[in-house]
Amino acid sequence: MKHFPRNIPLTALSAATIALITACGGGGGSTAAGPVTLAGAVIDGYIVGATVCLDLNSNGACDSGEPTAISGANGAYSLTAAAGTDLTNLHVLANVPATGATDGGVPITNAYRMLAPATMATVISPLTTVVSTEMKVNGLSVANARIAARTDLALPAYDFLKDHIATPDVAAQNVAKVMAAVLANSVGATPPSNTSLNAALTTIKTNAPNVTPSTVAGLIASLGPQGTPTPTPTPTPTPTPTPTPTPSPTPSGSTGTCTTTASQNCLTFSESTMTLNGWEGLISAGTVADPVDSTNTVAKYVKGPSGQPWAGATLFTTASNQSVARAGFGTNKVVTMRSNTTAPIGTKITLKFENAADTTQYLVAQASTSTSGSWETLSFDFASPTNGTFNPAGTYNKVSVLPAWSEVAGTQAALTANTTFYFDELKYAAYSATPTPTPTPTPTPTPTPSGTPVVSSGFSSATATANGGTWGVYSGGANNPIAGSGGDVAATPSFQYLYLQDTLAKLGGYTYQGIFLKTPSGSTVSAAGKTSLGYTMAINPEWYSAGAKFVVLIASNVAGVSNPTCNPAVAAVVQATASGATAYSTPLSSFTKIAQDCGVASVTASQILAGAIQQVDFQADGGAAALTASGLTSNTNLSVPNAGTSLYSTTINVVGGVQFQ
């Protein structure tokens, strides 16, 4: 079967929450098909009398015409966004006044303002304000902002959708009290700007690790009594004449420090063996004279709105396998590269290292530009990759550069015109068979007990399930429709989604997409004695309205049928019963379609279900790719467009664990 699981070496990621996925048309945004009610509670203690609004113009104020409410008992508020409102980058604002409002029944005397992303506005608190700040100041997606905010607040497992008053969380309550004082000090009653929010973020990152029940009062006092302290006047010093600096030459791509040693590899584009291979619709990739120093040779990439969002080019010195000198990530995981582009400041440059002989071994990291039209050095930290998991025994000897990858984490705007990127001096640690210091090995997941019915207990990283297995996505179609995926491993429960979204002309013929879950290596997952497969699935409302029918596949190791590259699979087609996260229990008797026989036509569904389970897939298959089983035929959304657009979305979202029941 041509669309059954395969390894996808590079996956376009975008982040969202389950609420966003179930409220919008696939992964292409969070535009509501109809009016959407945003409701929740304003919390430090419960805030009564705060003005709450959906800040449609992102100016930090509640303006006339914006949906607005006043928080009531237990901080409750409710407001309604008009149909067609794109919530993706909007925030709900709570103005807490200095008079007329109470906090846990106590009158408030110092004004401050709080924020929450509109897609997670069940709670507006000092803590959710940090999530909004990471989005507004640092350009992060909701999912990545939540991860960063947990570190900022020294609350590594905090759930920002939680009412920490109703469900007591002393640590969160104490940090929230300190953050409220920070907001009163840094923001006060004025509309929050990126400058004031960044000041608040800097202050709480310094103070949060020191918050304990015994230090809360002292920290609040040191920040001022929830108000801006009167500063002590500083005498004006007599100015010292500043000498006129000698102008320095405009820096080029070459710093003069690019040398390869026993501990460092440094690649320049002056090397005669350096070659660039563009792919996925990159306009061009090659070597040219440095625009600043004509004696220096650099790489030139041109990328535009045509081609795929992840279009890029591999650079290599060995043509036979498109490889470079092996990276020594066991010693140092920070890579630097010189960059010069006129793309907007903050444009993300993505760097991918992989095994030239095995593309399942890969690491992806990003850095953002901070200048426009001049050279700078970007740093990529592969200790915290945006995708991939470091394998201490892995070989990383192939490198690709992807400028302005517009679907990574949902935070990169797509280019609107052909844009030039220059690169030079790629520096990374050289590989040594005995690196110093010896890297700490990645812990080996505890094997799932023999005979367990658990396929997956959730998601723990971009490639791993929580019980030690692996997962991934795949998609395609007759006309290469737009696809993307993402999720949140820190959410409770964790989830991952995949979408296809395009015009009917692009989606015609056939389309397919799938999320696969592989059982942990060394475990034995068995369906023996079980009667159904249990899982939770969410889909987009457009597909649900179109009569969504998705596919579930089970693959197992069957003696005499399986081979090193193939396990037989059996499929069931399931009628979706809701668009939101919904628990399903699909009878094993529904798995009647042999989706893959590995060349042994006589294999039966019973044999496959009796084998050692290797993998479970969730698919959306339409047109010529559709499957018929259980009396149903699978489909994708080809009849209900996203509100106000000519795009049609199909989203599958696996929430939490999967097990036989």
C-alpha positions in Angstrom: 0.0 0.0 0.0 1.8 3.1 -1.2 0.8 5.4 1.6 1.6 3.2 4.6 4.1 4.6 7.2 7.5 5.7 6.1 10.2 7.9 7.7 9.8 11.6 7.0 13.3 13.1 7.5 12.1 16.7 8.0 8.6 17.6 9.2 7.1 21.1 9.0 5.9 21.9 12.5 3.4 24.4 13.8 2.1 24.7 17.3 -1.5 24.9 18.6 -3.6 23.8 21.5 -6.4 21.2 21.4 -8.8 24.0 21.8 -7.5 25.7 18.8 -7.5 22.5 16.7 -11.1 21.8 17.5 -12.2 25.3 16.9 -10.7 26.0 13.5 -10.3 24.7 10.1 -7.2 22.5 10.4 -3.7 23.8 10.9 -4.0 26.9 8.7 -5.1 29.3 11.6 -7.6 29.7 14.3 -10.4 31.5 12.4 -13.7 30.6 13.9 -16.5 29.4 11.6 -19.1 31.0 13.9 -19.1 33.2 17.0 -16.8 31.8 19.7 -17.4 32.3 23.4 -14.3 33.0 25.5 -15.0 32.3 29.1 -13.0 31.7 32.3 -11.7 33.4 35.4 -9.5 36.3 36.3 -7.1 35.1 39.0 -4.5 36.4 41.3 -6.8 35.5 44.1 -10.2 35.7 42.4 -10.4 39.2 40.8 -13.9 40.8 40.9 -14.4 44.1 39.0 -11.7 43.7 36.3 -12.4 44.9 32.8 -11.8 42.0 30.4 -11.6 42.3 26.6 -10.4 40.6 23.5 -7.6 42.9 22.3 -8.4 42.8 18.6 -5.9 45.5 17.5 -3.2 44.4 20.0 -2.7 47.9 21.5 -3.0 46.7 25.1 -6.3 48.6 25.7 -9.9 47.7 25.8 -11.3 49.8 22.9 -14.8 50.6 21.9 -16.1 47.8 19.7 -13.9 45.1 21.2 -15.7 42.2 23.0 -15.7 43.3 26.7 -16.9 42.0 30.1 -16.5 42.8 33.8 -15.3 39.9 36.0 -17.8 38.8 38.6 -18.0 36.2 41.4 -15.0 33.9 41.5 -13.4 36.1 38.8 -15.7 34.7 36.2 -16.0 36.5 32.8 -17.5 35.6 29.4 -17.2 37.4 26.1 -18.0 36.5 22.5 -15.7 36.8 19.4 -17.4 37.5 16.1 -17.5 34.8 13.4 -14.3 35.0 11.3 -12.1 36.2 14.1 -8.6 34.7 13.9 -7.5 34.1 17.5 -4.1 32.7 16.7 -2.0 35.8 17.7 -4.6 37.6 19.8 -4.7 38.0 23.6 -7.4 38.5 26.2 -6.6 41.6 28.4 -7.7 42.0 32.1 -7.5 45.6 33.4 -7.4 45.5 37.2 -8.3 49.0 38.5 -6.9 50.7 41.6 -10.4 51.3 42.9 -13.6 49.3 42.7 -12.1 45.9 42.4 -11.3 43.1 44.9 -8.8 40.3 45.1 -10.1 37.4 47.1 -12.5 39.9 48.8 -9.7 42.4 49.6 -9.9 45.8 47.9 -7.2 46.4 45.3 -5.2 49.7 45.7 -2.7 49.4 42.9 -3.7 49.0 39.2 -2.1 46.4 37.0 -2.9 44.5 33.8 -2.8 40.8 32.9 -2.9 38.9 29.6 -3.6 35.4 28.3 -3.4 34.0 24.8 -6.9 34.0 23.3 -6.6 30.3 22.4 -6.0 29.4 26.1 -8.1 32.0 27.9 -9.8 29.8 30.4 -7.7 31.5 33.0 -6.2 35.1 33.0 -3.6 35.4 35.7 -0.1 36.8 36.3 1.2 33.4 35.2 -0.6 33.4 31.8 0.7 36.9 31.3 4.2 35.4 31.1 3.0 33.1 28.3 1.6 36.1 26.4 4.8 38.0 27.0 6.9 35.2 25.5 4.6 35.3 22.4 4.6 39.1 22.0 8.2 39.9 22.9 10.0 36.8 21.7 7.7 35.7 18.8 7.0 32.2 20.2 3.9 30.1 19.4 1.4 29.3 22.2 2.9 25.9 22.7 6.5 27.0 22.8 5.6 30.1 24.9 4.1 27.8 27.5 7.3 25.7 27.6 9.4 28.9 28.0 7.1 30.4 30.6 7.4 27.3 32.8 11.2 27.9 32.9 10.7 31.6 33.5 8.5 31.0 36.5 10.5 28.1 37.9 7.3 26.0 37.7 8.5 23.1 35.4 5.2 21.2 35.3 2.6 24.0 35.6 -0.7 23.8 33.6 -1.6 27.3 32.5 -5.2 26.3 31.9 -5.6 25.4 35.6 -7.4 27.4 38.2 -4.7 27.3 40.9 -7.2 28.6 43.5 -9.9 26.0 43.0 -7.2 23.3 42.6 -4.8 24.5 45.3 -1.2 24.9 44.1 0.8 26.8 46.8 3.9 27.1 44.6 1.9 28.6 41.7 0.0 30.9 44.1 3.2 32.3 45.6 4.8 32.9 42.2 1.6 34.6 41.0 1.6 37.0 44.0 5.2 38.0 43.1 4.4 38.3 39.4 1.4 40.5 40.2 3.7 42.9 42.1 6.1 42.8 39.1 3.2 43.8 36.8 2.1 46.6 39.1 5.7 47.9 39.1 6.6 47.4 35.4 3.2 47.9 33.7 0.8 49.5 36.1 -2.3 51.0 34.7 -0.8 51.8 31.3 -1.4 49.7 28.2 1.3 46.9 28.3 4.0 47.5 25.7 6.6 45.0 24.6 9.2 47.1 26.5 7.2 47.0 29.8 6.4 43.4 29.4 10.0 42.5 28.7 11.0 44.4 31.8 8.5 42.3 33.8 9.7 39.1 32.2 13.3 39.9 33.1 12.4 40.7 36.7 10.3 37.5 37.3 13.0 35.3 35.7 15.4 36.7 38.3 13.0 36.3 41.3 10.9 33.2 40.6 13.6 30.7 41.6 13.8 32.3 45.0 10.1 32.2 45.8 9.1 30.2 48.9 6.3 30.7 51.4 8.8 32.4 53.7 10.2 34.8 51.0 7.1 36.0 49.2 6.4 39.0 51.4 10.0 40.1 51.3 10.2 39.8 47.5 7.0 41.7 47.0 8.3 44.5 49.4 11.5 44.7 47.4 9.5 45.2 44.2 7.5 48.0 45.8 4.1 47.5 47.4 2.4 46.6 44.1 3.3 50.1 42.8 6.1 51.9 41.2 8.5 53.1 44.0 9.7 56.7 44.0 13.3 56.5 42.8 16.1 58.2 44.7 17.4 61.1 42.5 20.8 60.3 41.1 23.3 63.3 40.8 24.0 64.2 37.2 27.7 63.4 36.7 30.0 65.8 34.9 30.2 64.4 31.4 33.6 63.0 30.2 34.4 63.8 26.6 34.1 60.7 24.5 36.9 60.2 22.1 35.9 59.9 18.4 36.4 56.2 17.5 38.4 55.2 14.5 36.0 53.8 11.9 36.3 50.1 11.6 35.9 48.3 8.3 32.4 46.9 7.5 32.6 43.3 8.6 32.2 40.7 5.8 31.2 37.1 5.9 34.8 36.1 6.8 36.0 36.8 10.3 39.5 35.5 9.6 39.0 32.8 12.3 37.6 30.0 10.2 40.1 27.2 10.6 39.6 23.5 11.0 41.5 22.0 13.9 41.4 18.7 15.9 38.5 20.1 17.9 36.7 22.3 15.4 35.4 22.0 11.8 34.9 25.2 9.9 33.4 25.2 6.4 33.7 28.1 4.1 32.4 28.5 0.5 35.9 29.4 -0.8 36.7 25.6 -0.7 36.8 24.2 -4.2 34.9 21.0 -3.1 32.0 22.9 -1.5 28.7 22.3 -3.4 25.1 23.3 -2.7 22.1 21.2 -3.7 18.7 23.1 -3.5 15.4 21.3 -3.1 11.7 21.7 -2.5 11.3 24.8 -4.7 14.2 26.9 -3.5 14.7 29.6 -6.2 18.5 29.0 -6.3 21.6 28.1 -4.2 25.2 28.6 -5.2 28.4 30.5 -4.4 29.1 34.1 -5.2 31.4 37.0 -4.1 30.7 38.4 -0.7 28.5 41.6 -1.2 30.8 43.3 1.3 34.2 41.9 0.3 34.6 40.8 -3.3 37.7 38.7 -2.4 35.6 36.4 -0.2 33.3 33.7 -1.5 30.0 33.0 0.3 26.8 30.9 -0.2 23.8 32.7 -1.7 20.3 31.3 -1.2 17.3 32.9 -2.9 13.9 31.9 -1.5 10.5 33.2 -2.3 6.7 32.5 -1.9 6.8 29.8 -4.5 8.0 26.3 -3.5 7.5 24.6 -0.2 7.7 26.5 3.1 10.6 24.3 4.1 12.6 24.8 0.9 16.4 24.9 1.5 19.7 23.4 0.3 22.1 20.8 1.5 25.8 21.9 1.5 28.5 19.3 1.1 32.2 18.6 0.4 31.8 14.9 -0.5 29.6 14.5 -3.6 29.1 10.7 -3.4 26.8 10.9 -0.3 26.4 14.7 0.0 28.3 14.8 3.3 30.7 17.0 5.3 33.1 16.3 8.1 31.3 14.5 11.0 30.0 16.7 13.8 31.2 16.0 17.4 27.9 16.8 19.2 29.1 14.6 22.1 31.6 17.4 22.9 29.8 20.6 22.0 26.3 21.0 20.6 26.5 24.8 19.7 27.0 25.5 16.0 27.6 29.0 14.6 27.2 30.4 11.1 27.6 33.8 9.6 24.5 35.3 8.0 23.5 38.4 5.9 20.0 39.0 4.6 17.5 41.8 4.0 14.7 39.6 5.3 12.8 41.1 8.3 14.6 41.1 11.6 13.6 38.0 13.5 13.5 35.7 10.5 14.3 32.2 11.6 17.1 30.3 10.0 16.9 26.5 10.4 19.9 24.2 10.4 19.6 20.5 10.1 22.3 17.9 10.8 21.6 14.2 9.8 23.3 10.9 9.0 24.1 10.8 5.3 23.4 7.1 5.3 20.4 7.0 7.7 18.0 10.0 7.6 16.2 8.8 10.7 19.2 10.1 12.7 18.8 13.9 12.6 18.8 17.1 14.7 17.2 20.4 13.8 17.9 23.8 15.5 17.0 27.4 14.8 18.3 30.9 15.2 16.7 34.2 14.5 18.3 37.1 12.6 18.9 40.4 14.6 20.0 42.7 11.8 19.0 43.4 8.2 21.4 43.9 5.4 24.6 43.3 7.3 26.7 40.3 8.5 26.1 38.7 11.9 27.0 35.4 13.6 24.0 33.1 14.4 24.2 30.5 17.2 22.3 27.2 16.9 22.0 25.2 20.1 21.5 21.5 19.3 21.3 20.7 23.0 17.7 22.0 22.7 16.7 20.9 19.2 13.4 22.0 17.7 13.1 18.5 16.2 15.0 15.2 16.5 16.6 13.5 19.5 20.3 13.3 20.1 21.8 9.8 19.7 25.3 9.6 21.3 26.1 6.8 18.9 24.7 8.6 15.9 26.6 9.9 12.9 25.9 13.6 12.0 27.7 14.2 8.7 25.1 15.9 6.5 24.0 19.5 6.9 21.2 21.6 5.3 20.2 25.2 5.7 16.5 26.2 5.5 16.0 30.0 5.5 12.6 31.4 6.6 11.0 28.0 7.1 7.5 29.4 7.4 5.8 26.5 9.2 8.2 25.9 12.0 6.4 26.3 15.3 3.9 28.5 13.6 6.0 31.6 14.4 7.6 32.4 11.0 5.7 34.5 8.5 6.0 33.3 4.9 8.1 35.3 2.5 6.1 37.5 0.2 8.9 38.1 -2.4 12.1 36.5 -3.5 14.6 37.2 -0.8 18.4 36.7 -0.7 20.3 35.0 2.1 24.1 34.9 2.3 25.9 32.4 4.5 29.6 31.8 5.5 31.8 30.2 8.1 29.8 27.2 9.4 31.6 26.2 12.7 30.9 23.1 14.7 32.7 20.7 17.0 34.9 18.1 15.2 34.2 14.4 15.9 36.6 12.4 18.0 36.2 8.7 18.9 37.1 9.7 22.4 35.5 13.1 23.0 36.4 15.1 26.0 34.4 15.5 28.2 32.6 12.2 27.8 28.9 13.0 27.1 26.3 11.9 29.6 24.4 9.0 27.8 20.8 9.5 27.0 18.8 7.4 29.5 17.3 4.3 27.9 13.6 4.1 28.4 12.4 1.3 30.6 11.0 -1.4 28.3 7.3 -1.9 28.4 6.5 -5.1 30.4 6.1 -8.2 28.3 2.6 -8.7 27.0 1.3 -5.2 27.8 -1.7 -3.9 25.8 -0.2 -0.3 25.8 0.9 0.9 22.3 1.6 4.5 23.6 1.0 6.3 26.9 1.3 9.8 25.3 4.0 11.9 23.7 7.2 13.0 25.4 9.2 14.7 22.6 9.1 15.5 18.9 9.9 11.8 18.1 9.3 9.8 21.3 6.2 8.4 23.0 6.0 8.6 26.8 6.5 4.9 27.2 9.7 4.6 25.1 8.4 4.1 21.6 8.6 6.5 18.6 6.1 8.4 16.5 6.0 10.4 13.3 3.8 11.7 10.5 3.5 11.3 6.7 1.4 13.0 4.0 1.1 13.6 0.3 -1.3 13.7 -2.6 -1.7 14.0 -6.3 -0.7 17.7 -6.3 1.5 17.9 -3.2 -1.0 19.8 -1.0 0.2 22.0 1.9 0.7 20.0 5.1 1.9 20.7 8.6 2.0 19.2 12.1 2.6 20.1 15.7 1.3 19.5 19.2 2.3 19.9 22.9 4.2 17.2 24.8 3.8 19.2 28.1 0.0 19.4 27.9 -2.2 17.2 30.0 -2.9 15.0 28.2 -0.1 15.4 25.6 -1.2 15.5 21.9 0.0 15.7 18.3 -1.8 16.7 15.2 -1.3 16.7 11.4 -3.2 18.6 8.7 -3.6 19.0 5.0 -5.0 22.3 3.8 -5.3 23.6 0.3 -7.7 24.5 -2.6 -9.9 21.8 -4.2 -7.7 21.9 -7.3 -4.7 20.9 -5.3 -6.6 18.3 -3.2 -8.2 16.6 -6.1 -7.3 13.1 -7.2 -6.0 11.6 -4.0 -4.7 12.7 -0.7 -3.4 10.9 2.4 -2.0 11.8 5.8 -1.1 9.8 8.9 0.3 9.7 12.4 2.1 6.5 13.3 3.0 5.2 16.8 5.7 2.5 17.1 5.8 0.3 20.1 8.9 0.4 22.3 11.9 -1.6 21.1 12.3 -4.8 23.1 8.7 -4.8 24.3 5.9 -7.2 23.5 2.6 -5.4 22.9 -0.2 -7.9 22.5 -3.9 -7.7 21.7 -4.5 -11.2 23.1 -7.6 -11.4 25.2 -8.7 -7.9 24.2 -11.7 -6.9 22.1 -11.1 -3.3 21.1 -8.5 -0.5 20.5 -9.0 2.5 22.7 -7.8 6.1 21.8 -8.8 9.7 21.8 -9.1 11.6 18.5 -10.0 15.2 17.7 -10.6 16.5 14.2 -11.4 19.9 12.6 -15.1 20.9 12.5 -15.1 21.3 8.7 -14.1 17.7 8.1 -16.6 16.6 10.8 -19.4 18.5 9.0 -18.3 16.8 5.8 -19.0 13.4 7.4 -15.4 12.5 8.5 -14.4 8.9 8.3 -10.8 8.2 9.3 -8.6 5.0 9.1 -7.0 3.1 11.9 -4.3 0.6 11.0 -2.6 -2.1 13.2 0.7 -3.7 12.0 2.3 -6.7 13.7 5.2 -9.1 13.4 3.8 -12.3 11.9 6.1 -15.3 11.5 6.5 -16.3 7.9 5.0 -13.0 6.7 7.0 -10.2 8.2 10.4 -9.4 6.7 13.1 -6.8 7.7 11.4 -4.1 5.7 7.7 -4.9 6.1 5.1 -6.0 8.7 1.6 -6.9 7.6 -1.2 -4.5 8.6 -4.9 -4.6 9.0 -7.3 -1.6 8.8 -10.6 -0.4 10.1 -12.6 2.7 8.9 -14.2 4.7 11.8 -17.0 7.2 11.5 -16.1 10.3 13.6 -18.7 11.1 16.3 -17.6 14.6 17.2 -15.0 17.2 16.2 -13.6 17.8 19.7 -11.4 15.4 21.6 -13.5 12.2 21.7 -12.7 8.8 23.2 -13.1 5.9 20.8 -13.2 2.2 21.3 -12.9 0.5 18.0 -13.8 -3.2 18.0 -11.0 -5.5 16.8 -13.7 -7.2 14.7 -13.9 -4.0 12.6 -10.3 -4.6 11.4 -11.2 -6.5 8.2 -9.1 -4.8 5.5 -5.6 -6.2 4.8 -3.8 -2.9 4.2 -0.4 -4.5 3.7 0.4 -8.2 3.2 4.2 -8.0 2.6 3.9 -10.1 -0.4 2.0 -13.0 1.3 -1.5 -12.8 0.0 -2.8 -15.5 2.3 -2.2 -13.6 5.5 -5.4 -13.0 7.5 -6.7 -10.3 9.8 -6.7 -12.8 12.7 -3.0 -13.6 12.1 -2.1 -10.0 12.2 -4.1 -9.2 15.3 -2.5 -12.3 17.0 1.1 -11.1 16.2 3.4 -9.0 18.3 2.0 -5.5 17.7 4.6 -3.1 16.1 2.7 0.0 15.1 -0.7 1.7 15.1 -1.6 4.5 12.5 -4.3 7.0 12.3 -5.0 8.2 8.7 -7.2 10.4 6.6 -7.4 9.0 3.1 -9.4 10.4 0.2 -10.0 9.9 -3.5 -7.9 7.1 -5.0 -6.2 6.6 -1.6 -9.5 5.9 0.2 -9.9 2.5 2.0 -13.1 0.5 2.5 -13.5 -1.6 5.6 -16.2 -2.2 8.3 -18.8 -1.2 5.8 -17.4 2.4 5.5 -15.1 4.2 3.1 -12.6 6.7 4.4 -12.4 10.3 3.2 -10.9 13.7 3.5 -12.6 17.1 3.6 -13.5 18.2 0.0 -16.9 19.8 0.7 -16.7 22.3 3.6 -14.2 25.2 3.2 -12.7 27.1 6.1 -14.8 30.1 7.0 -14.2 33.0 4.5 -11.6 31.2 2.4 -11.3 28.8 -0.5 -9.2 26.4 1.5 -10.3 22.9 2.7 -8.7 21.4 5.8 -8.4 17.9 7.1 -6.9 17.6 10.6 -6.2 14.5 12.7 -5.2 15.0 16.3 -4.2 12.0 18.6 -4.7 13.0 22.2 -3.0 11.0 25.0 -2.5 7.2 25.0 -3.5 4.3 22.8 -4.0 0.8 24.1 -5.9 -2.5 23.6 -8.9 -3.0 25.8 
